[in-house]
Amino acid sequence: MESETPRPVDGEFHFPWKICYNKNMSRIEKRGDFIKTCMVYQLGVVKYGKAYELQRRLRCDRLKGAISDTLLLMEHPPTLTIGKSGSLENVLVSKEKLADEGIALFSIDRGGDVTFHGPGQLVGYPIIDLSHRGNDIHRYVYDLEEILIRTLRDFSITAARDESHPGVWVENDEIAAIGLSIRKWITMHGFALNVNPNLEHFSYINPCGFPDRRATSISQILGHKVAMDMVTDRLLAHFSEVFDITMKAGPEKYVRSLLI
């Protein structure tokens, strides 16, 4: 991936592209390759609350046209998140049990039900302007699923969609969850791909609200651990292919300055 660094001016970061508006006050990115560029930040392990606030800040910046499309990749400490349509009934252990094991619990503004995040899971948060992609949410979900399916195929795993629910499945087991929030056509939240997580923690929930389904992972299917870097490299390649976009390593100092 190429790297491009914003110019610091008076202690702030300024990206080298211009934004203007047409007569209907719609945003127009003037730089030729602006809408063909996605900045990638690989952040390691980040606490969920900090990652959530980072997404909110970046979504505001994307809405203002201050940044290009962005993909955040990270892992989280053990965390349960419950989406807008979710229920605490799908958390199968007590809050005391979660606290004893150091598992955080958040109710958040994405779609979907309950999901587990933890070490060994590759979490991706695309901050993308869908107004450049036909304002098509269904296509966006389909494309995220396609990226995950192609990534898994590279590891000799055959995965598929479930037409009744977003995500990626190996037979009846969920290997990747998808949950989104989209406001003014800017995306937030994203996907979680199980690479080498502790699957025991998934027994604490009904994954995505399904009492009759389980979670699986790349390592469980293959019978051995897989390097996260290998999975990340393949996922980035397919992200670029599916979205027809150039992936560039973003300046880490910029995003680190937004982590609070």
C-alpha positions, 0 to 999 in steps of 0.5 A, a space after each residue: 500500500 502507498 502512504 500519504 501523510 497530511 500536512 501539519 498546520 498550526 498543530 492540526 492535520 490538513 489533507 491535500 485535497 479540496 472540497 467544494 459544493 455545487 448549486 444544490 449544496 452537494 459535496 464534490 471532492 475535487 481531487 481526481 482520485 479522492 473517491 478512489 482512495 481508502 486510507 487504512 489504519 491498523 491499530 492493534 488492540 483498542 478498547 471498544 469505547 475508544 474505537 466507537 468514539 474514533 469512528 464517530 469523529 471520523 464519520 463527522 470528518 468524512 461528512 465534511 469532506 475532510 478525509 477520504 473513505 477510511 478503513 479501521 482494522 483492530 482487535 478488541 479486549 473481550 466485549 459484548 455489544 448489543 445493537 438497536 434491535 437486540 435484547 439482553 435476553 440473548 446474553 446468557 450469563 449474568 452481568 456479574 459473570 461478565 464483570 468477573 471475566 473482564 468482559 465489557 458490555 455496550 448497547 450501541 447504535 448499529 443494527 443487529 443483536 448481540 455480538 462478541 468481540 475479543 482478541 483473535 478476531 479481526 474487526 473492520 470499521 469502514 467509514 465510507 461515503 455511499 453517496 458515491 456508490 449509488 446510495 445502495 445499502 443492500 449492495 454495500 452489505 453484499 460487498 462486505 460479505 463478498 470481501 469476507 467470503 473471498 478472504 475465507 476462500 483463500 484459506 480453503 474455507 467455503 463460506 456463504 451468505 444467509 439471505 435472511 440475515 447479514 453476515 457470513 456462515 460456514 454451514 450453520 455456524 457464523 464465522 463473520 458478523 456484520 452490523 452497521 449504522 448509516 447516517 447521511 450515507 456515511 457508514 459506521 460500524 462494520 464486520 468482525 471476522 473470527 480468526 483465532 478467538 476464544 470461542 468459549 466466550 460465544 457460548 455466553 450469547 445467542 450469536 446475533 440473536 440466534 439460539 440455534 446457531 453457534 460461532 466458528 473460526 478460521 482456526 477451528 475449521 483448519 485445526 491450527 492457528 492462522 497469523 492475523 497478518 496473513 488474514 489482514 493482507 488477504 482481506 485488504 486485497 479483496 477490499 480493494 478489488 470489491 470496492 474498486 478502490 486504492 488502499 493507502 496506509 494512513 498516517 497513524 499519528 493522525 488517528 492516534 491523535 483522535 483516540 481518547 
